[in-house]
Amino acid sequence: MKVSVIGAGYVGLVTATCLSELGHEVVCVENDKSRLDMLLAGGVPIYEPGLDALILRNTQGKRLSFTGDMPAAVTHAEIMFIAVGTPPQEDGSADLAHVIAAAQQVARAMTGPIVIVNKSTVPVGTAERVTQAVAAELKACGKADLPFVVVSNPEFLKEGAAIDDFMHPDRIVVGIPRTPMGEHAKEAMGRLYASLNRHHERMVWMDVPSAELTKYAANAMLATRISFMNEIANLADLVGADVDAVRRGIGSDSRIGPSFLYAGTGYGGSCFPKDTRALVQTATKNGSHMEVVEATERVNLAQRNVLLRRITQRLGNDLTGRTFAIWGLAFKPQTDDMREASSRYMIRELISRGARIQAHDPVAMPAAQQALREDLADIAGGIDRVHMADTPNAALTGADALVVLTEWKQFHNPDFALIKQQLRQAVIFDGRNLYDPEQLQDLGIAYQGIGRGNVLARQTATAPSAT
């Protein structure tokens, strides 16, 4: 099939590339010249494992191409995906300006029937707004008789595993209107995804508002699980329990399952924070309150302070002259995404207290430098106290403590003897619970995880001279 995708951001680029891998002829249109130039030159503007090889294979196979020519992309397409950004507004609601603008551009370029697919994460009612925008633009252009339909096909891609998620989906949610063009869209979307349904039917057909709400409901549910486990972890610290044991105990219950039960420094990234806030705003605009989701957001914001409190509890609130090694900057492994990463909050708080930072991340250091430059702009000399280390071990040299903020596999089995040797104090603050507290205690390394019984507080109480 002939498909066009508007937007070469994370969702758009993965969608366009994977559809071309399925054998469709895909044109990806991008209006950011620097991003487009990079793609045309064979570069990839985002980090996603395996994406660069997939793009190369399909561009060489003439199934995938990139352009800034919107009319040409619209003329090419039977199905037109809108995969542009929906950044949060000040009140947390999704900004649909880019979505509506893209829809209007499609209408101006239309010469025949087309299926328009909202792939961007958008609140309930967006398909109706897009339909109205397209209809108004067609009327203004004297093309009111051209048939079209707007459907919802939300994405469920995990950063770091997006290609596998697309090519082996749990489900493919598609919302279609109950109209003759809706039936045409159902047939077209069925053909588009046919190869993914060859051995197991994954299509979940529903009405458009239900499809739009499904995306937000899924992310809010997963975010709630994370915040719930973080609350359990904080209680575990108070009662001397180990949240990792609790996680294994409840995760083995088939009604609960093990996914998204890991305690840590809170969720971040481009989806959970933005989507939970947008869902709350949708409810508010419709005269309701999402009390569980609102609590999830409050818990997540508070969770960012937990590890910081452990640090200041041991080393004091004034960290002038202290140096911290930080392992992990991206909000999660297998990505360079710094949006709402816990490292940004932690580094700003440490810098504001006078500390220096020596950080390492396998892929996110360039993105982190840009993000931190913005975050620390109001702190005189703040960015000058952040050093990006070429290796994890280089970040340790002369540091007062190690802070682990992203669970990259490279950090799972370090040389603890070397860590103890290179740190001024043998202290690890583990924001992702990667290490065994008893093992580190035997090695003479002070340890604090999340929900592991507040080991440092007990050590400090029994051995004040250790600080």
C-alpha positions as CSV (number, residue, x, y, z in Angstrom):
1,M,0.0,0.0,0.0
2,K,1.0,3.6,-0.5
3,V,1.4,5.3,2.9
4,S,2.6,8.7,4.0
5,V,3.6,9.7,7.6
6,I,3.7,13.3,8.7
7,G,6.5,13.8,11.3
8,A,9.9,12.1,11.6
9,G,10.0,12.3,15.4
10,Y,10.1,9.2,17.5
11,V,6.6,7.8,16.7
12,G,6.6,9.0,13.1
13,L,10.0,7.7,12.2
14,V,9.5,4.3,13.8
15,T,6.0,4.0,12.2
16,A,7.2,4.9,8.8
17,T,10.3,2.6,8.9
18,C,8.4,-0.4,10.3
19,L,5.6,0.0,7.7
20,S,8.2,0.0,5.0
21,E,9.7,-3.1,6.5
22,L,6.3,-4.7,6.1
23,G,6.6,-4.0,2.3
24,H,4.5,-0.8,2.0
25,E,5.7,2.2,0.0
26,V,6.2,4.9,2.7
27,V,6.9,8.6,2.4
28,C,7.8,10.3,5.6
29,V,7.4,14.1,5.4
30,E,9.3,16.4,7.8
31,N,9.3,20.2,7.9
32,D,12.3,20.6,10.2
33,K,15.1,21.2,7.7
34,S,18.0,20.1,9.9
35,R,16.2,16.9,10.8
36,L,15.2,16.3,7.1
37,D,18.8,17.0,5.9
38,M,20.1,14.5,8.4
39,L,17.7,11.8,7.2
40,L,18.4,12.5,3.6
41,A,22.1,12.2,4.3
42,G,21.6,8.7,5.9
43,G,21.7,9.9,9.6
44,V,19.1,9.1,12.3
45,P,18.0,12.0,14.6
46,I,17.0,9.7,17.5
47,Y,18.5,6.8,19.3
48,E,16.5,3.6,19.0
49,P,18.3,0.2,18.9
50,G,18.2,-1.3,15.4
51,L,16.4,1.7,13.8
52,D,19.4,2.9,11.8
53,A,19.9,-0.5,10.1
54,L,16.2,-0.7,9.3
55,I,16.1,2.7,7.8
56,L,19.1,1.9,5.6
57,R,17.7,-1.3,4.4
58,N,14.3,0.2,3.4
59,T,15.7,3.4,1.8
60,Q,18.1,1.3,-0.3
61,G,15.1,-0.9,-1.2
62,K,13.1,2.2,-2.3
63,R,10.3,1.4,0.1
64,L,11.1,4.4,2.4
65,S,11.8,7.9,1.5
66,F,11.9,11.3,3.2
67,T,10.7,14.7,1.9
68,G,9.7,18.1,2.9
69,D,7.1,18.3,0.1
70,M,3.7,17.9,1.8
71,P,1.6,18.0,-1.4
72,A,3.7,15.2,-2.9
73,A,3.3,13.1,0.2
74,V,-0.4,13.6,0.2
75,T,-0.8,12.7,-3.5
76,H,1.2,9.6,-2.9
77,A,-0.9,8.2,0.0
78,E,-3.9,6.0,0.4
79,I,-3.4,6.3,4.1
80,M,-2.0,9.4,5.7
81,F,-0.6,9.2,9.3
82,I,-0.4,12.3,11.5
83,A,2.5,11.7,13.9
84,V,3.4,15.1,15.1
85,G,4.1,16.4,18.6
86,T,1.4,17.1,21.2
87,P,3.4,19.0,23.8
88,P,1.8,19.8,27.2
89,Q,0.3,23.2,27.7
90,E,0.7,25.1,31.0
91,D,-2.4,23.4,32.5
92,G,-1.2,19.9,31.4
93,S,-3.6,19.5,28.5
94,A,-2.2,18.4,25.1
95,D,-1.4,21.2,22.6
96,L,-3.1,20.1,19.3
97,A,-1.8,23.0,17.2
98,H,0.6,20.8,15.2
99,V,-2.0,18.1,14.7
100,I,-4.6,20.6,13.4
101,A,-2.0,22.3,11.2
102,A,-1.0,19.0,9.7
103,A,-4.6,18.1,9.0
104,Q,-5.2,21.4,7.2
105,Q,-2.1,20.9,5.1
106,V,-3.4,17.5,4.1
107,A,-6.8,19.0,3.1
108,R,-5.2,21.7,0.9
109,A,-3.1,19.0,-0.9
110,M,-5.9,16.4,-1.3
111,T,-6.9,15.4,-4.9
112,G,-8.9,12.2,-4.0
113,P,-10.2,10.0,-1.2
114,I,-7.9,9.5,1.8
115,V,-7.8,7.8,5.2
116,I,-6.3,10.1,7.8
117,V,-4.9,8.3,10.8
118,N,-4.2,10.1,14.1
119,K,-1.1,8.3,15.4
120,S,-0.1,11.1,17.8
121,T,-1.2,10.7,21.4
122,V,-4.3,12.9,21.5
123,P,-7.2,13.4,23.9
124,V,-10.7,12.3,23.3
125,G,-12.4,14.4,20.7
126,T,-9.4,15.1,18.6
127,A,-10.5,13.0,15.6
128,E,-13.7,15.1,15.6
129,R,-11.7,18.3,15.7
130,V,-9.4,17.0,12.9
131,T,-12.5,16.1,10.8
132,Q,-13.9,19.6,11.3
133,A,-10.6,21.2,10.3
134,V,-10.2,19.1,7.2
135,A,-13.8,19.7,6.1
136,A,-13.5,23.4,6.6
137,E,-10.3,23.6,4.7
138,L,-11.7,21.5,1.8
139,K,-14.7,23.8,1.6
140,A,-12.5,26.8,1.6
141,C,-10.5,25.3,-1.3
142,G,-13.6,24.4,-3.3
143,K,-13.1,20.6,-2.7
144,A,-15.9,19.9,-0.3
145,D,-17.0,16.8,-2.3
146,L,-13.7,14.9,-1.7
147,P,-14.4,12.0,0.7
148,F,-12.1,11.4,3.7
149,V,-12.3,9.8,7.1
150,V,-10.3,10.3,10.3
151,V,-9.5,7.3,12.4
152,S,-7.6,6.7,15.6
153,N,-4.7,4.3,15.8
154,P,-2.7,5.0,19.0
155,E,0.8,3.8,19.4
156,F,2.0,1.6,22.2
157,L,5.8,1.8,21.6
158,K,8.3,1.5,24.5
159,E,11.4,3.5,23.9
160,G,14.3,1.1,23.6
161,A,12.1,-1.7,22.3
162,A,10.0,0.2,19.8
163,I,10.8,-1.9,16.7
164,D,9.9,-5.1,18.4
165,D,6.7,-3.6,19.8
166,F,5.7,-2.5,16.4
167,M,6.6,-5.7,14.6
168,H,5.2,-8.0,17.3
169,P,2.4,-6.0,18.9
170,D,0.2,-7.2,21.8
171,R,-2.7,-5.5,20.1
172,I,-3.4,-3.0,17.3
173,V,-6.1,-0.6,18.5
174,V,-8.1,1.1,15.7
175,G,-11.0,3.4,16.2
176,I,-13.3,4.0,13.2
177,P,-16.5,6.0,12.8
178,R,-19.7,4.2,11.9
179,T,-20.0,5.7,8.4
180,P,-19.5,4.3,4.9
181,M,-16.0,5.9,4.8
182,G,-15.4,4.3,8.2
183,E,-16.1,0.9,6.7
184,H,-13.6,1.8,3.9
185,A,-11.1,2.8,6.6
186,K,-11.6,-0.5,8.4
187,E,-10.8,-2.4,5.2
188,A,-7.8,-0.3,4.4
189,M,-6.3,-0.5,8.0
190,G,-6.9,-4.3,7.9
191,R,-4.9,-4.6,4.7
192,L,-2.2,-2.3,6.1
193,Y,-1.6,-4.5,9.2
194,A,-2.4,-7.9,7.6
195,S,1.0,-9.3,7.9
196,L,1.0,-8.7,11.6
197,N,-2.2,-10.7,12.0
198,R,-1.1,-13.7,9.9
199,H,-0.7,-16.1,12.9
200,H,-2.7,-14.3,15.5
201,E,-5.5,-11.7,15.3
202,R,-4.3,-8.6,17.0
203,M,-6.7,-6.0,15.7
204,V,-9.0,-4.4,18.3
205,W,-11.7,-2.5,16.5
206,M,-13.7,0.1,18.4
207,D,-15.3,3.5,18.1
208,V,-13.0,6.6,17.8
209,P,-13.4,8.1,21.3
210,S,-12.7,4.7,22.9
211,A,-9.5,4.3,20.9
212,E,-8.4,7.8,21.9
213,L,-9.1,7.1,25.6
214,T,-7.5,3.6,25.5
215,K,-4.0,5.1,25.0
216,Y,-4.3,7.4,28.0
217,A,-5.9,4.7,30.1
218,A,-3.0,2.3,29.4
219,N,-0.3,4.8,30.3
220,A,-2.1,6.0,33.4
221,M,-2.5,2.4,34.6
222,L,1.2,1.7,34.1
223,A,2.2,5.0,35.8
224,T,-0.1,4.1,38.7
225,R,1.7,0.7,39.2
226,I,5.0,2.5,39.4
227,S,3.8,5.1,41.9
228,F,2.1,2.4,43.9
229,M,5.4,0.5,44.2
230,N,7.3,3.6,45.1
231,E,4.9,4.2,48.0
232,I,5.4,0.6,49.1
233,A,9.1,1.1,48.8
234,N,9.0,4.2,51.0
235,L,7.0,2.2,53.6
236,A,9.5,-0.6,53.3
237,D,12.2,1.8,54.4
238,L,10.3,2.7,57.5
239,V,9.5,-0.8,58.6
240,G,12.8,-2.5,57.6
241,A,11.4,-4.5,54.7
242,D,13.0,-5.0,51.3
243,V,10.8,-3.8,48.4
244,D,12.5,-6.2,46.0
245,A,11.3,-9.2,47.9
246,V,7.9,-7.6,48.1
247,R,7.9,-7.0,44.3
248,R,8.8,-10.7,43.7
249,G,6.1,-11.8,46.1
250,I,3.2,-9.8,44.6
251,G,4.5,-10.1,41.0
252,S,4.2,-13.8,41.1
253,D,0.4,-13.4,41.6
254,S,-1.1,-14.0,38.1
255,R,-3.7,-11.3,38.8
256,I,-0.9,-8.8,39.2
257,G,2.1,-9.9,37.1
258,P,5.7,-8.6,37.4
259,S,5.7,-5.7,34.9
260,F,6.1,-2.1,36.0
261,L,6.6,-3.1,39.7
262,Y,10.1,-1.7,40.1
263,A,10.6,1.0,42.7
264,G,12.9,3.8,41.8
265,T,13.3,7.6,41.5
266,G,10.0,8.0,39.7
267,Y,8.9,7.7,36.1
268,G,9.9,10.1,33.4
269,G,10.1,10.3,29.6
270,S,7.8,11.6,26.9
271,C,4.7,9.7,27.7
272,F,3.8,8.9,31.3
273,P,4.2,12.5,32.8
274,K,2.5,14.2,29.8
275,D,-0.3,11.7,29.4
276,T,-1.3,11.4,33.0
277,R,-1.6,15.2,33.2
278,A,-3.5,15.3,29.9
279,L,-5.9,12.7,31.2
280,V,-6.5,14.7,34.4
281,Q,-7.3,17.8,32.2
282,T,-9.6,15.8,30.0
283,A,-11.6,14.7,33.1
284,T,-11.6,18.2,34.5
285,K,-13.0,19.7,31.2
286,N,-15.7,17.1,31.4
287,G,-16.7,17.9,34.9
288,S,-14.9,14.9,36.6
289,H,-11.8,14.2,38.7
290,M,-9.3,11.4,38.2
291,E,-8.4,11.1,41.8
292,V,-6.2,8.0,41.4
293,V,-4.3,9.5,38.5
294,E,-3.9,12.8,40.3
295,A,-2.4,10.9,43.3
296,T,-0.2,9.0,40.9
297,E,1.3,12.3,39.7
298,R,1.7,13.6,43.2
299,V,3.5,10.5,44.3
300,N,5.8,10.6,41.3
301,L,6.8,14.2,41.9
302,A,7.5,13.5,45.5
303,Q,9.6,10.4,44.7
304,R,12.2,12.5,43.0
305,N,13.3,13.7,46.5
306,V,13.7,10.3,48.1
307,L,17.3,9.6,47.0
308,L,18.3,13.2,47.4
309,R,17.2,13.0,51.1
310,R,19.3,10.0,51.6
311,I,22.3,11.9,50.1
312,T,21.9,14.9,52.3
313,Q,21.1,12.7,55.3
314,R,24.6,11.2,55.0
315,L,26.6,14.1,53.6
316,G,24.8,17.2,54.8
317,N,22.7,19.8,53.0
318,D,25.7,21.9,52.0
319,L,27.5,19.9,49.4
320,T,30.2,22.4,48.6
321,G,33.4,20.6,47.7
322,R,31.6,17.3,47.2
323,T,31.8,15.4,43.9
324,F,29.2,12.9,42.8
325,A,29.7,10.2,40.2
326,I,26.4,9.6,38.4
327,W,25.8,6.6,36.3
328,G,22.9,7.0,33.9
329,L,21.3,10.2,32.5
330,A,18.5,9.1,30.2
331,F,15.1,8.5,31.7
332,K,15.5,4.8,31.0
333,P,18.0,2.4,29.3
334,Q,18.2,2.0,25.5
335,T,17.3,5.6,24.7
336,D,18.9,9.0,24.8
337,D,15.6,10.7,25.8
338,M,16.2,13.2,28.6
339,R,12.6,14.4,28.8
340,E,11.6,14.5,32.6
341,A,14.6,12.2,33.4
342,S,15.2,11.9,37.1
343,S,18.9,12.8,36.5
344,R,17.9,16.3,35.5
345,Y,16.2,16.9,38.8
346,M,19.0,15.2,40.8
347,I,21.8,17.1,39.1
348,R,20.2,20.5,39.5
349,E,19.6,19.8,43.2
350,L,23.1,18.7,43.8
351,I,24.6,21.6,41.8
352,S,22.4,24.1,43.7
353,R,23.9,22.8,47.0
354,G,27.4,23.4,45.7
355,A,28.4,19.9,44.4
356,R,30.3,18.9,41.3
357,I,29.1,16.1,39.0
358,Q,31.0,13.5,37.0
359,A,28.4,11.7,34.9
360,H,28.4,8.9,32.4
361,D,25.7,7.5,30.1
362,P,26.3,5.1,27.2
363,V,24.3,7.2,24.7
364,A,22.6,10.2,26.3
365,M,25.5,12.5,27.2
366,P,25.1,14.8,24.1
367,A,21.4,15.2,24.8
368,A,22.1,15.5,28.5
369,Q,24.5,18.4,28.0
370,Q,21.9,20.3,26.1
371,A,19.2,19.6,28.6
372,L,21.4,20.5,31.6
373,R,22.6,23.7,30.0
374,E,19.0,24.8,30.0
375,D,18.3,23.4,33.5
376,L,21.3,25.1,35.1
377,A,21.1,28.4,33.2
378,D,20.0,30.3,36.3
379,I,22.8,29.0,38.5
380,A,26.1,30.9,38.0
381,G,28.7,28.5,36.8
382,G,26.4,25.6,37.3
383,I,27.0,23.9,34.0
384,D,30.8,24.3,34.5
385,R,30.5,21.9,37.5
386,V,29.1,19.1,35.3
387,H,31.7,16.9,33.6
388,M,30.8,14.1,31.2
389,A,33.1,11.2,31.7
390,D,34.0,8.9,28.8
391,T,33.6,5.7,30.9
392,P,31.8,4.7,34.0
393,N,35.1,4.2,35.8
394,A,36.3,7.6,34.8
395,A,33.3,9.1,36.5
396,L,34.3,7.5,39.8
397,T,37.7,9.0,40.2
398,G,37.9,11.3,43.2
399,A,34.1,11.3,43.8
400,D,32.6,11.2,47.2
401,A,29.8,8.8,46.3
402,L,28.3,7.0,43.3
403,V,24.6,7.7,42.4
404,V,23.0,5.2,40.0
405,L,20.0,6.7,38.1
406,T,19.5,4.6,35.0
407,E,19.5,0.8,34.9
408,W,21.8,0.3,31.8
409,K,23.0,-3.3,31.7
410,Q,26.6,-2.0,31.6
411,F,26.0,-0.9,35.3
412,H,24.6,-4.2,36.6
413,N,27.8,-6.0,37.4
414,P,30.6,-3.5,38.1
415,D,33.9,-4.1,39.7
416,F,33.0,-3.2,43.3
417,A,36.6,-3.4,44.5
418,L,37.5,-0.7,41.9
419,I,34.5,1.4,42.9
420,K,35.7,1.3,46.6
421,Q,39.2,2.1,45.6
422,Q,38.3,5.1,43.4
423,L,35.7,6.8,45.6
424,R,36.7,9.0,48.4
425,Q,34.0,7.4,50.5
426,A,32.7,3.9,49.7
427,V,29.1,4.9,49.3
428,I,26.5,4.0,46.6
429,F,23.1,5.6,46.3
430,D,21.3,3.2,44.0
431,G,18.2,4.8,42.5
432,R,17.3,1.6,40.5
433,N,18.0,-1.1,43.1
434,L,20.6,-2.8,40.9
435,Y,22.8,-4.1,43.7
436,D,22.5,-6.5,46.6
437,P,22.8,-4.6,50.0
438,E,24.2,-7.6,51.8
439,Q,26.9,-8.2,49.2
440,L,28.0,-4.6,49.4
441,Q,27.9,-4.6,53.2
442,D,30.2,-7.6,53.2
443,L,32.5,-5.6,50.8
444,G,32.6,-2.6,53.2
445,I,30.5,-0.4,50.9
446,A,27.8,1.7,52.4
447,Y,24.6,1.3,50.3
448,Q,21.2,2.9,50.0
449,G,18.6,1.8,47.5
450,I,14.9,2.6,47.2
451,G,12.9,0.6,49.7
452,R,15.7,-1.5,50.9
453,G,15.3,-0.8,54.5
454,N,17.1,2.6,54.7
455,V,20.4,1.0,55.3
456,L,22.4,4.2,55.5
457,A,20.1,5.6,58.2
458,R,20.7,2.6,60.4
459,Q,24.4,2.6,59.7
460,T,24.6,6.4,60.5
461,A,22.7,5.8,63.7
462,T,25.0,3.0,64.9
463,A,28.2,4.4,63.5
464,P,28.2,8.2,63.4
465,S,31.9,8.3,62.7
466,A,31.3,6.8,59.3
467,T,30.1,10.2,58.0
